[in-house]
Structure formats: structure tokens, C-alpha cells
Amino acid sequence: MNRADTALSIPTNRDGIYIHSAEMFDGMRKAGRLAAEILDEIGPHVVPGVSTATLDQVIQDRIVAAGATSATIGYKGYQHASCISINHVVCHGIPGPKVLRDGDILNIDVTVIVDGWYGDTSRMYWAGKPSRKAERLIQITHDALMQGIAAVKPGNTFGDIGHVIQRFAEAQRCSVVRDFCGHGLGRQFHSAPNVLHYGRAGAGAKLEPGMFFTIEPMVNLGRPETKILADEWTAVTKDRSLSAQYEHSIGVTEEGCEIFTLSPANVYAPNFSI
């Protein structure tokens, strides 16, 4: 350790990454569990004919009922408790009057603050019956995330995480978005490191027990390039191909890692076959 953050009293390593004590894992467990519970509960509401604004209101009401705070309301001017990204929207889709249609796929991303700790997670959902190509993309994206998480253990590097995600997705003839990445979190929404979902094995900082961060690959059926719409939030695929994303918040342990945002009800993981 080479310094301590005076505001948070959490030391950082030489790469500027916070190293949390074993006692701090409990705060992340509580925040992560609430975020995951909200995604469990929103699932039955995702049906053809519902608006994304309605889904966001359900999420906001649940956060308030839990005595927690939305991390996204007021963040850089954003005014919603979730991001809802449909079909070719890669991330940061803004909830509004748009109504879901049969076959739409969507990512719902929620971040909550519980006792000062941030729980950040997202999952894919589908309204009605998705197409076979959409099912396949969803499964590939989930599996890519889980393969990346499996690479998390002390002594490995952040490059190892990105490498296995990229290798898996591209072997399935999909592409990994490079314009967005995972991030450190804990008592801050975003901190070091940037967690790339592509790269070279052995590259980057080494993983150490006590690191907290997200892994959140965005995988496209087409090319990886994205563009930002005029609202300055919504990112879409340039070729309008379908995009999917899954996100977990994790902490590095002595043996491997702990996933803070697993579904408490063990629901809404894809069960398609590639």
C-alpha cells in the first residue's frame, strides 16, 4: 500500500486501486443483494405493452421502499433510477414512453446505495418471445461474463479477464464493445480500475484480495462500433445489430472472488442453448 484515501480511509495499491478490508465485504453484500432483488422483482413486469418509464417507476419505488438511494438519479444530470437499453441500444438507454413489443430484448441496469456502499448490476430480459438469434446473443453474453468472472483470482491480471471474454465471444462470431468498460466501485460509484472486456492475457494490473469492481461485457451480433445519440446518453450499435449486456459487482478474495449481485431467487439467468 502506498497511500490511504483520507475521506474513505481505504488504502490503495500502487495502481491507485482501492484495497478493501474483509469487514468491508459486508457492505457490498447488502448493496449488491438489494440491486439483485430489484432485478428479480422487475422481471414479471417486462411484457409487451409496458413502457420503459413504467418499469423505471417500479424500480424507483422499490429503492425508496428499501430505504436506499438510487445512484443514478442526479448523476451528471441523469434523472432515472435505471438504464433500459432495447435491442440495438448498447447501454445507457433512457426510460420513457417507449412501449415494449413482442420479441424485444432489453438490458435493465440498476445501481443502489445502501449505507454508503454501491451495488451495481444489470441483466437481459425479453418481452414475449425473442428471436433465435436474440436468444443466442443473450446466452453468449451471459456465458462471456461468467467466464470473465472465473478468471478473477489473486495473481491473475485484468488483462486475463478481458482476454477470456473476448476470446469466447469472438469464437461465437460476435464482437465485444470497446467503447465502454467495467469499473472499480465500493463507497464510490466509479473508481480505478477500468475493466476492459477485451485484451491480452497477462496485461494490466494484478488482481489483489480486497479489490471491488464490475465486469459488464457488452456483446454485439454485428460489429463492435457504437455511437452516442443526441441525448448524450444513449449508445447504440453503428450497424444497428442487436446488443446484449450482463453485469455483476464482485470482490476479489484470497481464493478467487465473491459475486455480490447474484440473483437471490436464482432466476432470470438465460437458459437458452448456444
C-alpha positions as CSV (number, residue, x, y, z in Angstrom):
1,M,0.0,0.0,0.0
2,N,1.3,3.4,-0.8
3,R,-1.3,5.8,0.4
4,A,-4.8,6.0,2.0
5,D,-7.8,7.9,0.9
6,T,-8.4,10.3,3.8
7,A,-12.1,10.7,3.1
8,L,-12.8,6.9,2.8
9,S,-10.0,5.6,5.0
10,I,-9.5,2.9,2.4
11,P,-5.9,2.3,1.2
12,T,-4.9,2.0,-2.4
13,N,-2.2,0.0,-4.1
14,R,0.4,1.3,-6.5
15,D,-2.1,1.3,-9.4
16,G,-4.4,3.5,-7.4
17,I,-7.0,0.7,-6.9
18,Y,-8.8,0.6,-3.5
19,I,-8.0,-2.4,-1.4
20,H,-10.8,-3.1,1.0
21,S,-10.7,-5.0,4.3
22,A,-12.6,-8.2,4.9
23,E,-15.1,-6.3,7.1
24,M,-16.0,-4.1,4.1
25,F,-17.3,-7.0,2.1
26,D,-20.4,-7.0,4.2
27,G,-21.4,-3.5,3.0
28,M,-21.1,-4.7,-0.6
29,R,-23.1,-7.8,0.1
30,K,-26.0,-5.7,1.3
31,A,-25.9,-3.3,-1.5
32,G,-25.4,-6.0,-4.1
33,R,-28.2,-8.1,-2.8
34,L,-30.7,-5.2,-2.9
35,A,-29.8,-4.4,-6.5
36,A,-30.2,-8.1,-7.4
37,E,-33.5,-8.4,-5.6
38,I,-34.8,-5.4,-7.6
39,L,-33.8,-7.1,-10.9
40,D,-35.5,-10.3,-9.7
41,E,-38.7,-8.4,-9.0
42,I,-38.8,-6.4,-12.2
43,G,-38.9,-9.5,-14.4
44,P,-42.6,-10.2,-14.3
45,H,-43.3,-6.6,-15.3
46,V,-41.3,-7.0,-18.6
47,V,-44.1,-7.7,-21.0
48,P,-45.3,-6.4,-24.4
49,G,-47.2,-3.2,-24.0
50,V,-45.4,-1.9,-20.9
51,S,-43.4,1.4,-21.2
52,T,-39.9,1.7,-20.0
53,A,-40.9,4.6,-17.9
54,T,-43.3,2.3,-16.0
55,L,-40.5,-0.2,-15.4
56,D,-38.3,2.6,-14.1
57,Q,-41.0,3.8,-11.7
58,V,-41.4,0.3,-10.3
59,I,-37.6,0.2,-9.7
60,Q,-37.6,3.7,-8.1
61,D,-40.5,2.8,-5.8
62,R,-38.7,-0.4,-4.7
63,I,-35.5,1.5,-3.9
64,V,-37.4,4.0,-1.8
65,A,-39.3,1.3,0.0
66,A,-36.0,-0.3,0.9
67,G,-34.7,2.9,2.5
68,A,-31.9,3.0,-0.1
69,T,-30.9,5.6,-2.7
70,S,-30.6,5.4,-6.4
71,A,-27.1,6.1,-7.5
72,T,-28.2,7.3,-11.0
73,I,-30.8,9.9,-10.1
74,G,-28.9,13.2,-10.3
75,Y,-25.7,11.6,-11.6
76,K,-24.3,14.0,-14.2
77,G,-27.9,15.3,-14.7
78,Y,-29.5,11.8,-15.2
79,Q,-33.0,11.6,-13.8
80,H,-33.9,8.0,-13.7
81,A,-33.4,5.0,-11.4
82,S,-32.3,2.7,-14.2
83,C,-31.0,2.5,-17.6
84,I,-33.1,0.4,-20.0
85,S,-31.5,-0.5,-23.3
86,I,-33.6,-2.2,-26.0
87,N,-32.4,-4.3,-29.0
88,H,-29.6,-2.3,-30.7
89,V,-29.1,0.1,-27.8
90,V,-25.8,-0.9,-26.2
91,C,-26.1,0.9,-22.9
92,H,-27.5,4.0,-21.1
93,G,-30.9,3.8,-22.7
94,I,-33.2,6.4,-21.0
95,P,-36.6,5.2,-19.7
96,G,-39.5,7.0,-21.3
97,P,-42.8,6.4,-23.2
98,K,-41.5,3.8,-25.5
99,V,-43.6,0.6,-25.2
100,L,-42.1,-2.9,-25.4
101,R,-43.1,-5.0,-28.4
102,D,-43.2,-8.8,-28.6
103,G,-39.7,-10.0,-29.3
104,D,-37.9,-7.0,-27.9
105,I,-34.8,-7.8,-25.8
106,L,-33.6,-5.3,-23.2
107,N,-31.0,-4.7,-20.6
108,I,-32.0,-3.2,-17.3
109,D,-29.2,-1.7,-15.3
110,V,-29.7,-0.6,-11.6
111,T,-27.3,0.9,-9.1
112,V,-28.3,1.4,-5.5
113,I,-26.6,3.0,-2.5
114,V,-27.0,1.2,0.9
115,D,-25.3,2.6,3.9
116,G,-22.8,4.3,1.6
117,W,-22.0,1.2,-0.5
118,Y,-22.8,0.9,-4.2
119,G,-24.4,-2.2,-5.7
120,D,-24.3,-2.2,-9.5
121,T,-25.8,-4.9,-11.7
122,S,-27.7,-5.5,-15.0
123,R,-29.4,-8.3,-16.7
124,M,-31.1,-9.1,-20.0
125,Y,-34.9,-9.6,-20.3
126,W,-37.2,-10.2,-23.2
127,A,-40.8,-9.2,-23.9
128,G,-42.8,-12.1,-25.2
129,K,-40.8,-14.5,-27.4
130,P,-37.3,-13.4,-28.6
131,S,-35.9,-14.5,-31.9
132,R,-33.5,-17.4,-32.0
133,K,-30.6,-15.0,-32.8
134,A,-31.5,-12.9,-29.8
135,E,-31.6,-15.9,-27.6
136,R,-28.2,-17.0,-28.8
137,L,-26.8,-13.5,-28.2
138,I,-28.2,-13.3,-24.7
139,Q,-26.7,-16.7,-23.8
140,I,-23.3,-15.9,-25.3
141,T,-23.2,-12.6,-23.3
142,H,-24.1,-14.2,-20.0
143,D,-21.5,-17.0,-20.6
144,A,-18.8,-14.5,-21.5
145,L,-19.4,-12.6,-18.3
146,M,-19.2,-15.8,-16.2
147,Q,-16.0,-16.9,-18.0
148,G,-14.5,-13.5,-17.2
149,I,-15.5,-13.9,-13.5
150,A,-13.9,-17.3,-13.5
151,A,-10.6,-15.7,-14.3
152,V,-10.7,-13.5,-11.2
153,K,-8.3,-14.7,-8.6
154,P,-5.2,-13.2,-6.9
155,G,-2.2,-13.2,-9.2
156,N,-4.1,-13.0,-12.4
157,T,-4.4,-9.7,-14.2
158,F,-7.2,-7.5,-15.5
159,G,-6.0,-8.4,-19.0
160,D,-6.7,-12.1,-18.2
161,I,-10.4,-11.1,-17.6
162,G,-10.7,-9.2,-20.9
163,H,-8.9,-11.9,-22.8
164,V,-11.2,-14.7,-21.9
165,I,-14.3,-12.6,-22.6
166,Q,-13.1,-11.5,-26.0
167,R,-11.9,-15.0,-27.0
168,F,-15.2,-16.6,-26.1
169,A,-17.4,-14.0,-27.7
170,E,-15.4,-13.9,-30.9
171,A,-15.3,-17.7,-31.1
172,Q,-19.1,-17.5,-31.3
173,R,-18.9,-15.0,-34.2
174,C,-19.9,-12.0,-32.0
175,S,-18.0,-8.8,-31.2
176,V,-17.1,-7.2,-27.9
177,V,-17.8,-3.4,-27.5
178,R,-14.6,-1.5,-26.7
179,D,-16.1,1.9,-26.0
180,F,-17.4,1.0,-22.5
181,C,-15.9,-0.9,-19.7
182,G,-16.3,-2.1,-16.1
183,H,-15.0,-0.1,-13.2
184,G,-14.0,-0.1,-9.6
185,L,-16.7,0.6,-7.0
186,G,-17.3,0.4,-3.3
187,R,-18.1,3.6,-1.5
188,Q,-17.8,5.4,-4.8
189,F,-19.8,4.8,-8.0
190,H,-16.8,4.8,-10.3
191,S,-13.1,4.4,-9.4
192,A,-10.0,2.7,-10.7
193,P,-9.5,0.4,-12.4
194,N,-11.1,0.4,-15.9
195,V,-12.1,-3.2,-16.5
196,L,-11.8,-3.9,-20.2
197,H,-13.7,-6.7,-21.8
198,Y,-11.0,-7.4,-24.4
199,G,-7.3,-7.5,-24.3
200,R,-4.1,-9.6,-23.8
201,A,-3.6,-12.3,-21.2
202,G,-1.1,-11.2,-18.6
203,A,-1.6,-7.4,-19.3
204,G,-2.7,-4.8,-16.8
205,A,-2.7,-4.6,-13.0
206,K,-2.6,-7.7,-10.9
207,L,-5.6,-8.7,-9.0
208,E,-5.4,-8.5,-5.2
209,P,-7.7,-9.5,-2.4
210,G,-10.0,-6.6,-1.4
211,M,-10.5,-5.1,-4.9
212,F,-14.1,-4.4,-5.7
213,F,-15.2,-3.8,-9.4
214,T,-17.8,-4.6,-12.0
215,I,-17.5,-6.8,-15.0
216,E,-20.1,-5.9,-17.6
217,P,-19.4,-7.1,-21.2
218,M,-21.5,-5.7,-24.0
219,V,-21.6,-8.1,-26.9
220,N,-22.9,-7.4,-30.4
221,L,-24.2,-9.7,-33.1
222,G,-22.5,-7.4,-35.6
223,R,-19.5,-5.1,-35.4
224,P,-18.3,-3.6,-32.1
225,E,-18.6,0.1,-33.0
226,T,-21.0,2.3,-31.2
227,K,-22.3,5.9,-31.4
228,I,-23.9,8.2,-28.9
229,L,-27.3,9.7,-29.7
230,A,-28.2,13.4,-29.4
231,D,-29.5,12.9,-25.8
232,E,-25.8,12.4,-24.9
233,W,-26.5,9.2,-23.0
234,T,-27.9,6.5,-25.3
235,A,-25.3,4.4,-27.0
236,V,-26.3,2.3,-30.0
237,T,-24.6,-0.1,-32.4
238,K,-23.5,1.7,-35.5
239,D,-24.7,-1.1,-37.7
240,R,-27.9,-1.4,-35.7
241,S,-27.2,-5.0,-34.9
242,L,-28.6,-6.5,-31.6
243,S,-26.6,-5.9,-28.5
244,A,-26.7,-7.6,-25.0
245,Q,-25.1,-7.0,-21.7
246,Y,-24.8,-8.6,-18.2
247,E,-23.1,-7.0,-15.2
248,H,-22.0,-8.2,-11.8
249,S,-20.3,-6.5,-8.9
250,I,-17.6,-8.6,-7.5
251,G,-14.9,-8.6,-4.8
252,V,-11.5,-10.4,-5.0
253,T,-11.0,-12.9,-2.2
254,E,-7.9,-14.9,-1.1
255,E,-9.2,-17.9,-3.1
256,G,-10.9,-16.3,-6.0
257,C,-13.8,-13.9,-5.9
258,E,-17.3,-13.3,-4.5
259,I,-20.2,-12.1,-6.7
260,F,-22.2,-9.6,-4.7
261,T,-25.1,-9.3,-7.2
262,L,-26.2,-12.9,-7.8
263,S,-30.0,-13.4,-8.0
264,P,-31.2,-14.3,-4.5
265,A,-34.1,-16.2,-6.1
266,N,-31.8,-17.8,-8.7
267,V,-33.9,-16.5,-11.6
268,Y,-33.5,-14.7,-14.8
269,A,-30.3,-16.3,-15.9
270,P,-30.7,-17.3,-19.5
271,N,-31.5,-21.0,-20.2
272,F,-31.1,-20.9,-23.9
273,S,-28.5,-23.2,-25.6
274,I,-26.0,-21.5,-27.9
